[in-house]
């Protein structure tokens, strides 16, 4: 058994979410650790993020996930665990 068995999203999923957050929030310097709320996110931008994810994944991604996991890194881990590689 490995010492750290926590779910870690592959870089491709993290990069995808960083790109989506950057585009939707219009922040080219946003990082994987940037908080959605601190970056000016609101319910409209949360719906835009999940809409893009739904297009890519072909799965219904609840907007509540953006609020519960507000950084691209945190959201990527949940997306990876629930929907597989983006």
C-alpha positions, 0 to 999 in steps of 0.5 A: 500500500502506498503511503498517500492514497488520496485521489490526485487528478491527472495534469490534463484534467487540472490544466483543462480546468485552469484553462476553463476558469481563466477563460470564464473569469477572464484572468489569464494568470489564474493558477490551479490554486486560485479560489473561484470566489476570490477571483470574482466568480459568481453563480453565472460563471459557475454555470459557464464552467459546468456547461463547458465541462458538460460539453467536454465530458458528456455528463451532467456536472452539478454547478454545486461542485464549483461552489464546494470545490472552488479551485481548479485543482480541487474541482479536478480531483472531484471531476476525475473521481466522479467522471474520469479523465477529461 
